[in-house]
Amino acid sequence: MTLEESEPRESEPRPAARPLDNFFDRHELDAILSVYGKMVALGEWRDYAIGGGRDTAVFCIYRRASEIPLYRIEKRPRLARRQGMYSIIGMTGQVLKRGHDLRQVMRIFDRKIWRVVGD
């Protein structure tokens, strides 16, 4: 095989580029991790998992590492013009909150941070 044979010719189609994976950007992770840090300090949450795929980026929150996630924070860019690309999904699969602004969607956890402690 010569060097000329190994190089693709201009008339040959090149393989299609793989689409970029969907993932959280720096500002989105900052918003998520600030709430996560507060809940860890309260002892409510202990572990997380994060992943990105072709259609969805997911941040899963666990009480213990061996359990199913308490909450899933999902980013689906395809829903950006419809219901909003951010959603928080509970343990049972129910969508708890959905919207266009991640910080606004994350406010669902504000109720859990300020709980009343009895005497």
C-alpha positions in Angstrom: 0.0 0.0 0.0 1.4 3.3 -1.0 0.9 6.7 0.7 -1.2 7.8 -2.2 -3.7 4.9 -1.6 -4.1 5.5 2.1 -5.1 9.1 1.8 -8.8 9.7 1.0 -9.4 11.3 -2.4 -11.3 14.5 -2.6 -14.1 12.9 -4.6 -14.7 10.3 -1.8 -17.2 11.3 0.9 -15.7 11.7 4.3 -17.4 10.0 7.3 -20.0 12.2 9.0 -18.7 13.9 12.1 -20.3 12.7 15.4 -22.6 15.3 16.9 -21.3 16.9 20.0 -22.6 15.5 23.3 -24.9 17.5 25.4 -23.5 18.6 28.7 -23.8 21.3 31.4 -21.7 24.5 30.9 -19.8 26.1 33.7 -22.5 28.5 34.8 -25.1 25.7 35.0 -22.8 23.5 37.0 -22.1 26.4 39.4 -25.9 26.8 40.0 -26.3 23.1 40.6 -23.3 22.6 42.8 -24.1 25.6 45.0 -27.5 24.0 45.9 -25.9 20.6 46.2 -23.2 21.9 48.6 -25.9 23.4 50.8 -27.8 20.2 51.0 -24.7 18.1 51.7 -23.9 20.5 54.6 -27.4 19.8 56.0 -26.8 16.1 55.6 -29.7 15.5 53.2 -27.6 14.5 50.2 -24.4 12.5 50.0 -23.5 11.6 46.5 -24.1 12.6 42.8 -23.5 11.3 39.3 -23.2 13.4 36.2 -23.4 12.4 32.6 -23.9 13.8 29.1 -25.5 12.1 26.1 -26.6 13.0 22.6 -29.9 14.4 23.7 -29.7 14.9 27.4 -27.3 16.0 30.2 -28.2 14.6 33.6 -27.1 15.4 37.2 -28.4 12.7 39.6 -28.5 13.3 43.3 -28.4 10.5 45.8 -29.0 10.2 49.6 -26.7 7.1 49.5 -24.5 5.8 46.7 -26.3 2.5 46.7 -29.8 3.9 46.1 -31.7 5.2 43.1 -31.4 8.9 42.6 -33.6 11.2 44.7 -33.6 13.8 42.0 -32.5 14.1 38.4 -31.7 17.5 37.0 -31.9 17.2 33.2 -31.0 19.5 30.4 -32.8 18.8 27.1 -32.0 21.5 24.5 -34.7 20.3 22.1 -37.3 21.5 24.6 -35.8 25.0 24.9 -38.6 26.6 22.8 -41.4 24.6 24.3 -41.6 23.8 28.0 -38.0 24.8 28.8 -34.8 22.8 28.6 -34.3 22.3 32.3 -36.3 19.9 34.4 -36.1 18.4 37.9 -37.5 14.8 38.1 -38.3 13.1 41.3 -37.5 9.6 42.5 -40.8 8.2 41.0 -40.2 9.8 37.6 -42.6 12.7 38.1 -41.5 16.1 36.7 -41.4 18.4 39.7 -40.4 21.6 38.0 -39.6 22.6 34.4 -38.5 25.9 32.9 -36.2 28.0 30.7 -34.0 29.4 33.5 -31.9 26.8 35.6 -31.6 29.1 38.7 -35.4 29.5 38.7 -36.0 25.8 38.4 -33.5 25.1 41.2 -35.5 27.2 43.6 -37.7 24.2 44.2 -34.9 23.1 46.7 -35.1 26.4 48.6 -38.0 25.0 50.5 -36.0 22.0 51.6 -33.0 24.1 52.8 -34.9 26.2 55.3 -36.7 23.6 57.4 -37.9 24.4 60.9 -36.0 22.6 63.7 -38.1 21.9 66.9 -37.0 22.8 70.4 
